[in-house]
Amino acid sequence: MSSTVTSRKDTRERLHLGRLLLTNRTVLLSFLLVLVVGTFATLSATGVISSGYSFDYLAAALINLVPLTMLALAQLLVIVSGKGGIDLSVGAIVSLAGMLFGFMHGMWGWPLLPAIIATVAFGALCGLLNGVLVAYLGYPPLIVTLATYYAMWSIALVINNQKPINSAPIQELYALSKAVELPLIGQYLPLIPMGVFIFLLPTVLVVWFVMSRTTYGRELYAIGTNDVAASWAGIDTQRVRALAYAGAGAISGLVAVVTVSQFASARPDQGVSGNGMALPAITMAVLGGVAITGGIGTVLGVVLAALLIVWLNAGILLAFQGNEASQLQLFALGAVLIGAALLNGITNRRFSGTK
C-alpha cells in the first residue's frame, strides 16, 4: 500500500516538474543552460572535443553576449507592442550609427560622452521613423523595417566610400572591451569583459525598470495583449507603439558604440555582416519567451536565452573546426528557434485547453 502511495506521489512530482518546464520559460532555460554547459564541459574534460571549455573560456565568450543581448532587448520592446511588431533594421541602425560615431569621435574630435549621447539619440530617431510609419501610418512592421534596413545600410556604405574609420581615438576605444578583474573577489573568478558592466548591465536594468515598474511598461503590455481594449481604456496606442520602436533604435545606437569598441574600428557593415545582428536577436527574444503575437515577454527570459545561445556557440567552436563550426552555429540557431515555436504551440494546446 505504501509503495503504491509513494509511486503515485513520484508520478505527481514528475508531472509537476514536466508542467513547470513547459510553462515556465525561466525554469526551462535555466535547465537547458546547465545541460549545455555541463555537456560541453564533460566532453572537453574527457577529450572528446578540444579541451578548453572552462570558466575562463565561458567568461571570454561573454564579449559576444553584450551586443546581441542588447539587441534582443530591443526586439523585446517592439515584439511586445503587438500588431506583428518586429524590427529587422536594428543591424543597419548599428552600422549607420556606428559610422556617425566614428565621424564624431574619430574624425571631428568630439569628446567621448557627447559622441555616445548623440549616437544613441540618432539611433532613437531612426527607430522613431520606423515607429511613425508603423503606428501612425499603419504600414506592416516587417515591410517598414526591411525597407529602412536597406536604406540605412546603403547610407552607411556610401557615407565614407565603403571605408572604415579607424583613427587613433577609435582604436583607443578597444580598452572598453577588454577583460577585467572584479574588485575584492576577482582573484577567485575569471576575467569578465568590461562591456558587460559598462553597456549590458545598465541596459538590462533600464529595460527591466521600464517594462516592470513604469506606467509606460504596463501600457506596452496592454496594447500588445489587446490593442482595442487598450484604446478603450484611454491608452494612446500609437504613441506607445512608436516609442517602443524609438527605444529599440536607441539601444541599437548604443550597440553601435559597443561594436566600434570591439572592432577598434567604425565599419559600414558592422551590424549587417554575415547573417547580421537582427535575426540572432529575434531568435534570442523568441527563445526567451517573447510571444510573437505581442503582450508577453520578460527581460530575464531574454537574458537567459542569449546566454544559452552564446555558450552553445562557444561549445560548437571547440567541437568543430573552420567553416563547419560557423555553419553548425547557424543550424543550432534555427533549431532552437523552431524548438521555441513548437514549445509555445505545445504549451498553448496542453495547458490552455485549445486543440
C-alpha angles and dihedrals in degrees: 000000000000091000090054092051090048091049092051091048091051090049092052091049092051091048090049091050091048092050091047091053091049099044103033109064093188092058092045094049092046089052093048091046092055090044094052095045093044093048096049092042090053093047089049094048093049093048096244089125131020110297117246107081090131137134089267091054093047091049091051090051089061088082086077091047095064103068096031095050091048091053090046087056088051088055089049089062097050098038093049088053089071130209089107091305115190135139118215092167099071093097092051090048088053090053097046095041089046091055090048089050089049091054094045099045102022103040110014096046099238115165113256100250097049089046091053092047091049091048092051090047091050090051089051090053091051090050091046089056088058090045095052092049092049103036104033104027096035100231117155111264093227093057095041097050093042089054094047089045091061093040095051094042091053091050090049089053098049099036091082101016092265090298125131123235111234105156121153096269090053093048091051089061089074085086087073090065101044121115116256138189117249115241119257097356099036094103089066096046136060120262112273124211109254091229089071090066101032100044115005104047095045090050092049092049094047094048091045091050093047094047098041109027108033136075089236091058092053090048091050092054089045096055090045092052098045119353095189096048090048090052091050088051089061099259116145094231094184094054093046093049094046091051090052089060090045089053091050089051092050091053089048089053090054090048087056088062090047094053093044089055092047094050093036083224139079104235126185090223100042094114099035106037117122108353093343129234100271099073096048089047092052090048092052091049094050093044088050090062102265105150111230088217090062137241098077131083143097135214092230092055092051093049093049091048091050091049091049093052095044094051091042089054090047090056093047090055089059095043096051136032136229122336091351090069094051091047092051090049088059090048090051091049091053092044095054090047092053089044091053092050092049091047091052090051094047092047093050093049096042101045107022096055095242123132 
